[in-house]
Amino acid sequence: MGLDKLLYLQGVGAEFVDCFGQHIRIPMQDRVGILKAMLSNERSSVDDAEECKSQFESHIVEARNHQLDVEPWFEQLPKFQFSHLDKPSLHMHLIEQDCQVQIKVHLESGSDFTFIYQTHAEDIIGEYHYQGRRYCRYQVDVNAYIPETIALSSGYHQLTARVIEHDLFDQGSNNQAPNHQDVDGLDAGHLGCTGQWVLAPRYCYQAPVNDRAKLWGVSIQLYSLRSEQSGYGIGDFGALRQLIDYCADIGASFITLNPLHALDIAHPEHPSPYSPTDRRRLNPLYIDIAAVPEYSQVKSEVFQGVDNAQVGSVNLTLALGETIDYIQVFKRKYQQLLALYQQFASNLHDESFQRGQAFKHFKQQQGEALIQFCLNEVQQAPKWMNPTADFFAYLQFVANEQLALCQQRCRERGMAIGLVGDLAVGAVVHGCEVQSEQASFCVNASIGAPPDPFSASGQNWGLVPFDPVKMRQQKFAHFIALVRSNMRLYGALRIDHVMGLLRLWWWPLTKQHGHGHGAYVFYPVETLVAIICLESQRANCLVIGEDLGTVPPAIIDAMARSHMYSNELFYFSEHSEGFVPPAQQKRRSLMMLANHDVAPLKMWWQKQDLNLRQQLHLFETQAAETQAYAQRSTQQWQLLQWLANYGQEFIHKALVGKSAASVSELDARQLRQVLEFVADLKQWLHGDNSLSNVSGNDCSSSEDAHFRFHPEFFELNTDTLICAWIATAASGSANLFSVQLADLLDDSQCVNIPGTWKQYSNWQQRLPYTVSQIRQLAKVRQRTSLISLARAMSTSIEACSPIASGAIPEPGADEREAAPQINNSL
């Protein structure tokens, strides 16, 4: 019983529902292994068999249970509690009694007010019996005591409480309060106790988006951008500024980015943006060197052959390479950053140097956390660099400055949201974030996913999890700082693996001494969501939760209640009969056609991603490979059915609806080209030899069973198909819609192949064109124009039913001739 209770108090789960809806019980050995990881203070100690054994002696377990279960009732004021602003209340713990309690509220704004309440007038919402006494949790309705001169606002406030008069109820022969209760202010006139009181709004920030808004944007991996202005071989904030102007010109409202967190400078060859060393800091490789004010002051020979891609063989190779050579990029760029810093530092002693004053203010604002980060970077830096701590502070100063200007540019150009940042689910164990904040993490475990049919051995992401008990003990200070530091930079923030607000799968770092094979650990989801809502409103930052995969109902409910946006992915938006109709997309969601972990559209359609997995020997068995190809054939057929059923909907509205007059001649021509394709597709699918006559179950016998009788399937116009695909998906009911820039370009390179490391160049692929060249591409203009039309014509809630073919206007013969005939066979 004692061990079971401790597992519960530490948040170690006992069961879960898997992706097939099956109820899975986690073996006790695995749960205990995670508990061992939690209770081991040092990384090395988890291998100590004697310590592991002693941790679970009965008196140790009971002491820990007492600490987590009993002692909180002795705190008259919890160290941390939250309430919603529209119904402010606070909790107190007292031995059952009739007494007067004085509460002093010190607001974050600097104002104070004091009130007195009587315990018998307040609700008891919880109780705990200990040593013959009944401890009560009182809920105090603060609204009843707020002076008219005080306006409560959301924020992090402080409480002080003291009992000023009391009369203990008779609770039997044991009428002596425990010593701890004497100390905590049971006696009248005691100085009292203190605690933090967080008042949070119920909802995340929503202003740019209403229920009927249909905004769209472009998704990019920032490092993949190319620019004529940079020869460093990696996308930077300068290329991002160019893209912002382009996206504003074509009507996009936002740009979604990969995580821009600081990475391991000791190993620049490990470029995954989802494996950061510190999520509070930015990756200096994204700095646009030519835009740094010190650039113009440094002697030109220092940068010779860097900003001009035509000079210097090394830089030409970097600039023109199809993939990023991170080692060379890192060395070349940091050499130039050092030169910029030296120029900057030479002016720091000048009191009139305004940029120097801004730098000092930045360091003061960032505080001790920035100092620790810089000192850690000095230790990790290669010897040739020989940097000072201030050099790394300068890099953060410049990176923050440039990213802020990018977001400002978005707003100046009228983009409703602007930049959408991405917050990784964890950080690596040796990075500054974890090492400097160990009081909030469990360094003896790593985050991942349990075994499932997609990964028989489970997934281990090598990231350190928050410890839910430690988070409470630290009053969630690091979580607050983490969310705040990211939200201040963007118009919206995507939270990777948002299920982590409720639960995360933990792997023990060692499997020795019976540490088991992992278990779910649960978190205080309501508290974490309240903090996110508060910080979101303060930063005017929308919140998008990446809820792909197996999503517990509690997360779905929490996201809905807080107005957090869901993150839909077209490939995963399926039901028993195929892909979800556009009108059934989640309204409060970001619908993405594809993301970094799945194949681009053209690559998916041509099965190139499966061919690549085959070449990399990623299929565990021949049967798994055959099934993957067969399943893709089924999905391709379902996509064609989906296009035939729903692809005419928005085109009909655009060409013959109320808004037809606003459609340009060029757009109308493009629409009719797509319409002709969809109409022919529908006739083909539902003709005498309809593909629907082939049962989906037959695909298991052949990888292309759906299409083996239809050779013309392989001659479909891929370009027009993708146009129809993009436009039809964009016509759906989701408030936000994004398409990868790579898909607008028909790029066929995977960003990341999950489950690979050195087998494939993950996070290294570059786009084939510069931003300036992209502006000139007719194909991109066509696709973005179709998206704008689809978003303009769609409505929030609408039954999606196929339109009778007779209602669709036929394109004229001249328009058929003018339409480009591109035949991209599979």
C-alpha positions, 0 to 999 in steps of 0.5 A: 500500500505504501509503495502504491501510494508513493507511485500515485503521489509522484505521478507515475501512471498505472495504465493507459489507452493505446492508439488502438483503444486498448487498455494497457496496464504498466508493469509494476517493475516499470513503474518502480523503475521510473520512481527510482529515477525520480528519487535518485539525486545524481545521474551516477547514483541510479546504477548503485544497486544498494541505493536503489534497494534502500530507497524502497525500505518501508520507513523511507517510503513512509517518510516520502509519503508523509512529505507529499501527502500530509505536510501540505495540509500543515501549510496554512497557505500553499506555496503556490496556488492559482485561481481564475480571474473571473472568479477569484478565490484562494485556499487555506489549510486549517485545523477545523475551527471557528476563527478569524483570518486576516489576509493581505494581498500584495498585487503584482502592480504594487497595490495592497489590500487587506481583509478578514474572513470568518472560517464558518462563512467559507466553504470546506472543499477538502479534508484530511484526518491526521493524529485525531484532528481534522484539517480542512481546506477552506475556499475563500471567495475573494470577490466578497472582500475586494475594496471598491478602489481595487481592480484585480488583474491577472498576474503573480500576486503574493498573499500573507495570512494570519489567524487573529482569533480562534476557537478550536473545535473539541476533537477528542482527547488529543487536543494538542496541536502538533508542533508544526501547527504552532509554528505555522501561526495557529496562535492569535497574533502570529506574524503569519504565512505567505504564498504565491497567488496566481490569477489567470484568465480562462482563455489564451489570447485570441484577438487576431482570430475570430470564429469565422476567420480563415487565415493562412500561412506558410511553413518553413524550416528557417535554415533551409532558406536561400538568399542572394545576400548571404553566402554562409550556406544557411537560412538566416533572419535576413532571408526571413525578412525577405520571406515576410515581405513576400508572404505579406504580398501574397496575402499570408497572415503568418509564417510557422517556423522550426524551433530556433532554440540554442543548440550544442556548440560543441557538436554543430553536426547535431542540428536537430532543432528539437534537441536544444541545449536551452529553449530560452535562448536562440541559435546564433547561426540564424543571425544575419551578419550583414544586418548587424550594425557593427558589420559596416564598421569592421574592415572589409577584408575580415568578411572578404569572400563571405557575403559575396558567394562568388568569392572563395571556393569554401563559401561558394560550396556552402552557398550552393550546396543542396545540404547544410555543412553545419561544421563549416557553417559554424566555423565560418560564421562564428569567425565573423561573429567574433569580429563583430563582437570585438568591434562592439566591445571596443565601444562599450566603455563609451557612455554615449554608445547607445547600443552598448547601453541597450546591451547592458539593459538586455543583460540586466533584464535576462538576469542570472539565467543568461549569465549561467548560459554564457558561462556554459557556452564558454566551457563548451566552445571549441578551443580556437574560439577562445571566447568571453562570456560577454561574447555569448551574451552579445550573440543573444542580444543580436539574435533577439534584436533581429528576431524582434524586428522580423516580427515587427516587420510582419505587423508593419506589413499587415500580417494578422499573426506574423511569426509562429514559433515552436517550443520543443518538448524538452532539452538535452541533459548536458545543456545549460537549461537542465544543468542550471535548473536541475531543481525542476527536472529529472535528470535520470530519465528521458522523454519518448513514447511507448512501444506501438505498431509504428515502433515496436521498441518505443521511441526515446527522444533523449530529452530530459523531462520536468519532474512534476513534484519538483515543479510544484516545489519550485512554484513552477518558476522555470516553466513560467520563465520558459513559456514567457521567454518564447511567447515574447518573440512571436505572434503565436507559439506552437507547443510541441507534443502538447500532451506533455502538459498532462503526461509524458512517457519516461524512459529510465536512463539505465535498464540495470538493476530492474529499472524497467522499460518506462511508464507515463508520468502525469503533470498538473495540467490545469495549473500548467494551462493556467500559466500558459493562458496568463503568459499568452494574454500578456504577450498577445500570443496565440497558442497552438498545441501539437496534439498529433498522435494518441491524445487523451480526452483530458488534453482535448478538454483542456485545450477546448476550455482554454481556447488553445488551437489544435494542430491538425495534419492532413495525412492523419485526418482520416476516418473509416471511409477516408480523409475527413471532409473539409467542412469537418476540420476542427474549427479552432485548429491549424490545419497543416498539409504536411510537416517536418516528420512526414513526406512533402506532398509530391514525394508522398504521392509518388511514394518516394518516401517509401522508396527512401525508407526501403533504400535505408532498410528501415522496414523491419520485415518484408511484410511491413514493407508490403503493407506500407506500400499497400496502405499508401495505395489505399490512401492515394485512392481515398485522396482521389475520392476525396478530391472528386467529392469535395474539390468542386465546392469552393470552385463553384462558390468562386465562379458562380457565387456572390463573390464571383465578381471579385475573382480575377480573370487569371484566377478564374482560368486557374480555377477552371483548370482545376475544376476540369481536372476534378470533374474528369477525375470524378467521372473516371472514378465513378464510371463503368470501371469505377475504382470504388468497385475494388475493395480496400481489403484487396490491397493487402495482396498487391501494393497497387491493387486499387490501380492495377486495372487502371494504367491511366492512374499513373499518368495523372497530372501531378501538378494539377492534382497537387493544386486541387489538393492544396486548394480543397484542403484550404477551403475547410473550416479550420481557422488557420491553414498552412502549407509548406513552402517546400510543397509550393515548390514541389520539393521532394526532400524529407526534412526528417525521417523519424527513427534515423540519425546518420542514415539520412541527412535530417535537418540539413536539406535546403530549398532549391530556390532563393526567396527572390527566385520564388517570387518569380515562379508561376507555379507558386503564384498559382498555388498561393492564389488558389489558397487565398481564394479557397480561404476567402470563399470558405465558411466556418460551419457548413455541411459539405455535400457534393455539388451536382455536376450540372451546376458547375460552369464548363471552361471554354475551349480557349481556356482549355488551350491556354491551360498548361499541360504538365504531365508529371507521371508517377 
